[in-house]
Structure formats: C-alpha cells, structure tokens
Amino acid sequence: MISSAETECDVIVIGGGPAGSSAATLIAQRGYRVELFERDHFPRFHIGESLIPHTYFVLERLGLLEWMKQSHFTRKYSVQFVTEQGKLSAPFHFAEHDPHVSSQTWQVRRSEFDHKLLTNAREHGVSVHEGARVLDVIFEGSRAVGVKVRVGDEPEQEVRARVVIDASGQSSRMIDRLGLRQWDPVLKKAAIWTYWKGAERGPGLDAGATIVLQTKGKAGWFWYIPLHDDIVSVGVVAADEYLFRNRASKEFEAIYFEEVERCPGLQPRIANATRCDIFRAQKEYSYRATQTAGDGWVLIGDAYGFLDPLYSSGVLLALTSASMAADAVCDALAAGDPSEERLRRWEPVYVAGMERMRRLVCEFYDGLNFGRLIRRHPDKKGLVTDVLIGNIFKDDVDELWPLIDELNAEKAAEAAAGKSAVSL
C-alpha cells in the first residue's frame, strides 16, 4: 500500500529498468522526492546483454563502477565481424582508439545488472514499488500531473507529481496514448535467440568480444555474446518478413536452426556446445516517438524509442537518455517550470546521436564494406570505432557520411556496369 506521505512527490518514474532506475537515482541525488513504480518483481529476465564503453560515464555518475569492476560479468574489450563466408575480421580493440579505462566494458546478465540498478535507486532514497501496475497517467489539460496505480492486490490509488517520467519500455503507455509512436520504415527487423553452454570463445582479450556473424546472402546476422558461467547468448536478426514469412507454422527452434545452417561462421562455434535455455522471439521492434517530452512528462529509454541490436546500443541509449533527461528535469524543477520547452532541452543532442547510430546500422544492412571504408580512409578508423564504443553524441562522427556516400556511389556504378556487360 502506498502511504499518504508517498502520494505527493516531485517526480514519478514508471518502470524500473536501466533507464527508469538511473533517472530516478540521478534525480534523487539532487534531493528531490522520487516514486518509482515497476510492474514486475526483480530480478527478471531481459535481453540486451552487451554493454559498450560509453556506458561507463553514466555508471560512474550512478556510483556503480566499483561494483561492476568487482562483478563476475565477462570483460569486453573488442568487437569482431564475420562475413557470410565465415571469414573473421581483425578485432576492433576499443583501447587502441581510446586508451581510457572506459574502453573495457562488460557483457552482463540483465537480470542481475538491472536488479543492481534498481537496488541502487533505493539506496539513493528513491521509493521503489515493485508489482505496481500504472493504470493511467493523469493529465490536467496538456500537463501530466500524476498517475493512477495499483500495487499488488491493493486498491487503485492516485499519486501526484510535478513531473512524470515514462521509462516503461516498449509497451509504453504514454507513447501510444499520445499517438507519438512512429515505426521505422526501414528497420523492420525481428529476432530469435537462445543460450548455449560450452560454446567457443576467442583467445586472450577477445574471449569476451561481441561477434556479429552474417548469414549467407546477407539475409540476416547472428549476435554472439559471451556471458559468465560459460554461457553464450546467440540470436539471429533479420527482416521480420523474411524470418517469419512462409514459416508461420514453424516453431522458433526450427526457424533458428534453419538460419544456423545459413551461417558458416557460427556452426563451428556451437558445434560442441549444449543449448541451455528456451527459444525466445521479438518481432518488428524499431520505432521512435515524435518528441521526448511535453508539459510535465518525459519519455526515456525504450519508452521513447528502440533502434536495433546490431551495435549493442540499447543500454547505452537507456542510460544516456536517463542521464540527459534527469538533468533537464532537475533544472526544470529548480526553475519551477516543468514545461515542454524546458523538459525537451536534451532532445536535439540525444536524437542526433541516435540518428548517427541508426545511419550506420542502415549502412550495414545495405552492405557497406567497413574494411573497404577503413582501407580507403585509414585516418577515419577512429570515427568508426567511436560508433562502436558509443561516442555518438558529437558532431565529428558526421565526417563519415560523405565518405560512405562516395563508396555507395562507386558500388552502384560497379553494379550498373556489371548489368550492362551482362546485357551485351
């Protein structure tokens, strides 16, 4: 039961995942009263296990770096790519580009990682309610002023706040209620995944590397994420239509193994491994809201938008949006003005970074040869690595696009010349 003292606060956060717990913690650190409502009871399963280096800086603000360093999570120093023929690229070692302590990151079990973030919020004074279902967001005119919530089997209650932050993930109530969701017209992808015990790992520093493995014909790709306890997360991503079209009657397991057969780079890695979990799937998941905030309300993490798992940007975007939004909320509260104009001040920088990541994701799906790009412009390898480490909230990355456009034009010209030769 929510006590009478908890029915009036400064900020309500809906959702206790990485975005919600982080925003709540950062706001509570500034002395504001925060009520957080989480539908589930933690720990709970969640996909998205691979962190990238620039999550370091928000984890530092949260006071969690020492815990991460002492954890049993797999250390991650690099990322590698495998072609459709099974050829392994040289690893992108993060420290070679950015020799900072942040260049070492982690592969995490989200059940443990998310639980720690939520516990950390409690330890910073956030009032956390698990098993709490937010039934509605209360508006007075265009301004959000609170929520209707039911905790467990208790009666419905109203809780009022100066700002409501929606961090409830892809099932966000606010994004649909306000008609803000826009599905990505290009990234209509889906995924099927499971877990393997005893799968192959790379040598030395690359033992914890995330590996991206293309399937034949580049119809899709597999993620390969080494976790602790000798477990590896392995999932296939492809166009929703391709992965499930004409296969609707098939179980996830059958579709998964059909794609394994199309992936020469993966087959030897799991040949001597044992599957140790069920198959799970997620369909057509890329979308974005048309705005991050309005009068008295803010969207962060997956409640604002989800991009694509290709470059493991999910947790980075969750933590970064939480950090940027938390600062905007605190500034608005300090000024006594939680208006749309103030609460959206972080939006341009954040959206620009998300769009840069999206551009490189789309280029990968369009067949960009990153090796060719780097061989042509070796001085720009650092900018490619910037995207891989999550250093995307800066304008320098935009230097890549004219160079990629040039390569794409050459590829199109070569294809056209090939067609002309065939017709002759």
C-alpha positions in Angstrom: 0.0 0.0 0.0 1.3 3.5 -0.9 1.4 5.6 2.3 -0.2 9.1 2.3 3.3 10.5 2.5 4.1 9.0 -0.9 1.0 10.3 -2.8 2.7 13.7 -3.4 6.2 13.9 -4.7 8.5 15.7 -7.1 8.9 13.0 -9.8 7.1 9.8 -10.7 9.1 7.2 -12.7 7.2 4.5 -14.5 9.5 1.5 -15.0 12.5 0.2 -13.1 14.7 -1.0 -15.9 18.1 0.7 -16.6 16.5 4.0 -17.9 14.0 4.3 -15.1 16.2 3.3 -12.2 19.1 5.5 -13.5 16.9 8.6 -14.0 15.3 8.1 -10.6 18.8 7.8 -8.9 20.2 10.8 -10.6 17.2 13.0 -9.6 17.2 11.7 -6.0 20.9 12.6 -5.8 19.8 16.2 -6.3 17.5 16.0 -3.3 14.1 15.5 -5.0 11.5 13.1 -3.9 11.0 10.3 -6.4 8.4 7.5 -6.5 9.2 4.6 -8.9 6.6 2.1 -10.0 7.8 -1.2 -11.5 5.3 -3.7 -12.9 7.5 -6.8 -12.3 9.4 -8.1 -9.3 13.1 -8.1 -9.8 15.3 -9.9 -10.7 13.5 -10.7 -14.0 14.7 -11.8 -17.5 15.6 -9.2 -20.1 17.5 -9.3 -23.4 20.2 -6.8 -24.3 23.3 -8.1 -22.5 26.2 -6.4 -24.3 27.4 -3.0 -22.9 29.5 -0.7 -25.0 32.3 1.5 -23.5 30.4 4.8 -23.2 28.0 3.4 -20.7 31.0 3.9 -18.3 30.3 7.6 -17.7 26.7 7.2 -16.6 27.6 4.2 -14.4 30.2 6.5 -12.9 27.5 9.0 -12.0 25.4 6.3 -10.5 28.3 5.2 -8.3 28.3 1.7 -9.7 31.7 1.4 -11.3 33.4 -0.4 -8.3 30.6 -2.9 -8.2 30.9 -3.5 -11.9 34.7 -3.9 -11.6 34.3 -6.5 -8.8 31.4 -8.4 -10.5 31.7 -11.7 -12.3 30.5 -10.2 -15.6 32.6 -11.1 -18.6 35.0 -8.3 -19.5 34.6 -7.0 -23.1 37.5 -5.3 -24.9 36.5 -5.6 -28.5 34.0 -6.4 -31.2 34.5 -8.6 -34.3 32.6 -9.2 -37.5 32.4 -12.5 -39.5 31.4 -12.5 -43.2 28.8 -14.7 -44.8 31.7 -17.0 -45.9 32.9 -17.4 -42.3 35.9 -15.1 -42.5 36.7 -13.4 -39.2 37.7 -9.7 -39.2 40.5 -8.3 -37.2 39.1 -7.3 -33.8 38.2 -3.6 -33.1 40.0 -3.2 -29.8 38.4 -0.2 -28.1 41.6 0.8 -26.2 43.6 1.2 -29.4 41.4 4.1 -30.3 40.6 5.4 -26.8 43.2 4.3 -24.3 40.9 5.2 -21.3 39.8 2.9 -18.5 36.3 3.2 -20.0 37.4 1.1 -23.1 37.0 -2.0 -21.0 33.3 -2.8 -20.6 31.1 -5.8 -19.8 28.8 -8.5 -21.0 26.0 -8.7 -18.4 23.2 -10.9 -17.3 20.4 -8.3 -17.4 18.5 -9.9 -14.6 21.5 -9.2 -12.3 22.5 -5.9 -13.8 19.0 -4.4 -13.8 18.4 -5.6 -10.2 21.5 -3.9 -9.1 20.5 -0.6 -10.7 17.1 -0.8 -9.1 18.7 -1.6 -5.7 21.0 1.4 -6.2 18.0 3.6 -6.7 16.6 2.5 -3.4 19.9 3.2 -1.7 19.8 6.7 -3.0 16.5 7.4 -1.5 14.1 6.5 -4.3 10.8 5.0 -3.1 10.6 1.9 -5.2 7.3 -0.1 -5.6 7.5 -3.4 -7.3 4.5 -5.3 -8.5 2.9 -1.9 -9.2 0.8 -1.5 -12.3 0.3 2.0 -13.6 -3.2 2.1 -14.9 -3.2 5.6 -16.4 -1.3 8.9 -16.5 -3.3 11.8 -15.1 -3.5 14.9 -17.2 -4.9 18.3 -16.4 -5.2 19.9 -19.8 -2.0 19.1 -21.6 0.1 18.7 -18.4 0.8 15.4 -16.8 0.3 15.7 -13.0 0.4 12.1 -11.7 -0.6 8.5 -12.2 -3.3 6.0 -11.2 -1.6 2.9 -9.9 -2.4 -0.4 -8.3 0.3 -2.1 -6.1 -0.3 -5.8 -5.9 -3.9 -6.5 -4.9 -4.3 -3.2 -3.2 -7.0 -0.7 -4.3 -6.2 1.7 -7.1 -4.6 5.0 -5.9 -3.6 8.3 -7.3 -0.1 9.7 -6.9 0.6 13.3 -7.9 4.0 14.7 -9.1 5.4 17.7 -10.8 7.0 15.5 -13.5 6.1 12.0 -14.8 8.9 10.1 -16.5 7.8 7.1 -18.6 10.5 4.5 -18.7 8.2 1.6 -19.1 9.9 0.1 -22.2 8.4 -0.9 -25.5 4.9 -1.3 -24.0 5.0 2.4 -23.1 1.5 3.7 -22.2 2.3 7.3 -22.9 3.8 6.9 -26.5 0.6 5.2 -27.7 -1.9 7.2 -25.6 -0.5 10.4 -27.1 -0.1 9.0 -30.6 3.6 9.5 -30.8 5.0 6.2 -31.9 6.4 6.1 -35.4 7.6 2.6 -36.6 10.9 2.7 -38.5 10.1 2.4 -42.2 13.4 0.7 -42.9 14.4 -1.3 -39.8 11.5 -3.8 -39.8 13.5 -6.5 -38.1 12.8 -9.4 -35.8 15.0 -11.7 -33.6 15.0 -15.3 -32.3 17.5 -16.2 -29.6 18.6 -18.7 -27.1 21.6 -19.6 -24.9 24.5 -22.1 -25.2 26.8 -23.6 -22.6 30.3 -24.5 -23.6 30.4 -22.6 -26.9 33.7 -21.5 -28.4 35.3 -18.2 -27.2 38.1 -16.2 -28.7 41.7 -16.1 -27.4 43.0 -13.6 -24.8 41.4 -10.2 -24.8 38.9 -11.3 -27.4 37.4 -14.0 -25.2 34.6 -11.6 -24.2 34.2 -10.0 -27.6 30.8 -9.4 -29.1 30.8 -11.1 -32.6 28.5 -10.2 -35.4 28.2 -13.1 -37.9 26.4 -12.6 -41.3 24.3 -15.4 -42.8 24.6 -16.4 -46.5 23.2 -13.9 -48.9 23.4 -11.4 -46.0 19.8 -12.1 -45.3 20.4 -11.7 -41.6 23.1 -11.9 -38.9 23.7 -13.5 -35.5 24.8 -11.9 -32.3 27.3 -13.9 -30.2 27.7 -12.6 -26.7 29.9 -14.5 -24.2 28.5 -14.3 -20.7 29.8 -15.6 -17.4 29.3 -19.2 -16.2 30.4 -20.4 -19.6 27.1 -19.2 -21.2 26.9 -17.5 -24.7 23.8 -15.6 -25.9 23.3 -16.3 -29.6 20.5 -14.7 -31.6 19.5 -14.2 -35.2 18.2 -10.9 -36.5 16.7 -10.5 -40.0 13.8 -8.7 -41.7 10.5 -9.6 -39.9 9.0 -10.6 -43.2 12.0 -12.8 -44.1 12.3 -14.5 -40.7 8.7 -15.4 -40.4 7.2 -15.3 -43.9 6.1 -18.7 -45.1 7.3 -20.1 -41.8 4.4 -19.1 -39.7 3.6 -22.7 -38.9 7.2 -23.4 -37.7 8.4 -23.3 -34.2 11.0 -20.7 -33.2 13.5 -23.6 -32.8 13.1 -24.8 -36.4 13.5 -21.3 -37.9 16.6 -20.7 -35.7 18.3 -23.8 -36.9 17.5 -23.1 -40.5 19.4 -19.8 -40.1 22.3 -21.6 -38.3 22.6 -23.7 -41.4 23.0 -20.5 -43.4 25.8 -19.2 -41.1 29.2 -20.9 -41.7 30.9 -18.7 -39.1 28.5 -19.8 -36.3 28.3 -23.5 -36.9 31.8 -24.5 -35.5 31.4 -22.1 -32.6 28.4 -24.0 -31.2 29.2 -27.5 -32.6 30.3 -28.8 -29.2 28.0 -26.7 -27.1 24.8 -27.6 -25.3 21.7 -25.4 -25.6 20.6 -24.4 -22.0 17.6 -22.2 -22.4 14.3 -21.8 -24.3 13.9 -20.0 -27.6 12.5 -16.5 -27.5 11.5 -14.1 -30.2 10.7 -10.5 -30.8 9.1 -9.0 -33.9 9.3 -5.6 -35.7 10.7 -3.6 -32.8 12.3 -0.4 -34.3 10.4 2.8 -33.6 10.7 6.3 -32.1 8.4 8.8 -30.6 8.0 12.2 -32.3 9.1 14.0 -29.2 10.9 13.2 -25.9 8.7 15.4 -23.6 5.7 17.6 -23.1 4.3 19.6 -20.2 5.1 17.7 -17.1 6.1 14.4 -18.8 9.2 12.8 -20.3 9.9 9.6 -22.3 13.3 7.8 -21.9 14.9 4.5 -22.9 12.7 2.2 -24.9 9.6 4.2 -23.9 11.0 6.9 -26.3 12.4 4.5 -29.0 14.3 1.4 -29.8 16.8 1.2 -32.6 18.4 -2.1 -33.4 20.6 -4.6 -31.5 23.4 -4.5 -34.1 25.8 -2.3 -32.3 24.6 -3.2 -28.8 23.4 0.4 -28.2 20.3 -0.5 -26.1 21.7 0.0 -22.6 23.8 3.0 -23.8 20.7 4.7 -25.1 18.8 3.9 -22.0 21.4 5.2 -19.6 22.2 8.3 -21.8 18.6 9.3 -22.2 18.1 8.8 -18.4 21.2 11.0 -17.6 20.2 13.8 -20.1 16.6 13.8 -19.1 17.3 13.7 -15.4 19.5 16.8 -15.7 16.7 18.5 -17.7 14.1 17.5 -15.1 16.2 18.8 -12.2 16.8 22.1 -13.9 13.1 22.5 -14.6 12.2 21.7 -11.0 14.7 24.1 -9.7 13.3 26.8 -12.0 9.7 25.9 -11.0 8.9 25.4 -14.7 8.4 21.8 -15.8 7.2 22.9 -19.2 7.6 21.2 -22.5 10.2 23.7 -23.6 12.4 23.0 -20.6 11.9 19.3 -20.5 12.9 18.9 -24.2 16.2 20.7 -24.0 18.2 17.5 -24.1 16.3 16.2 -27.1 18.4 17.6 -30.1 21.7 16.2 -28.8 20.2 12.9 -27.9 18.3 12.4 -31.2 21.3 13.4 -33.3 23.3 10.7 -31.6 20.6 8.1 -32.0 20.3 9.1 -35.7 24.0 8.6 -36.2 23.8 5.1 -34.8 20.8 4.4 -37.0 22.6 5.6 -40.1 25.5 3.2 -39.5 23.0 0.3 -38.8 21.3 1.0 -42.1 24.6 1.1 -43.9 25.5 -2.3 -42.5 22.2 -3.7 -43.8 22.7 -2.1 -47.1 26.0 -4.0 -47.5 28.6 -1.3 -46.6 32.1 -2.9 -46.5 33.6 -1.4 -43.4 37.0 -2.9 -44.3 37.0 -1.1 -47.6 36.0 2.2 -45.9 38.8 2.0 -43.4 41.4 0.9 -46.1 40.3 3.9 -48.2 40.3 6.3 -45.2 42.6 4.8 -42.5 42.6 8.1 -40.7 38.8 7.7 -40.1 39.0 4.3 -38.4 38.7 6.2 -35.1 35.3 7.6 -36.1 34.1 4.1 -37.0 35.3 2.9 -33.6 33.6 5.9 -32.0 30.2 4.5 -33.1 31.2 1.0 -31.8 32.1 2.4 -28.4 29.0 4.7 -28.2 30.8 8.0 -28.6 28.0 9.2 -30.9 26.8 12.4 -29.2 29.4 14.6 -31.0 29.4 16.2 -34.5 32.8 14.7 -35.6 31.1 11.4 -36.4 29.2 13.2 -39.3 32.5 13.3 -41.2 31.8 9.6 -42.1 28.7 10.2 -44.2 30.2 11.8 -47.3 32.9 9.1 -47.4 30.2 6.4 -47.1 28.1 8.1 -49.8 31.2 8.0 -52.1 31.6 4.3 -51.5 27.9 3.7 -52.1 28.0 5.6 -55.4 31.0 3.5 -56.5 29.2 0.3 -55.6 26.1 1.4 -57.5 28.3 2.3 -60.6 30.0 -1.1 -60.4 26.7 -2.9 -60.2 25.3 -0.9 -63.2 28.4 -1.6 -65.2 28.1 -5.3 -64.4 24.5 -5.3 -65.6 25.4 -3.5 -68.8 28.1 -6.1 -69.5 25.7 -9.0 -69.0 23.1 -7.4 -71.3 25.7 -7.1 -74.0 
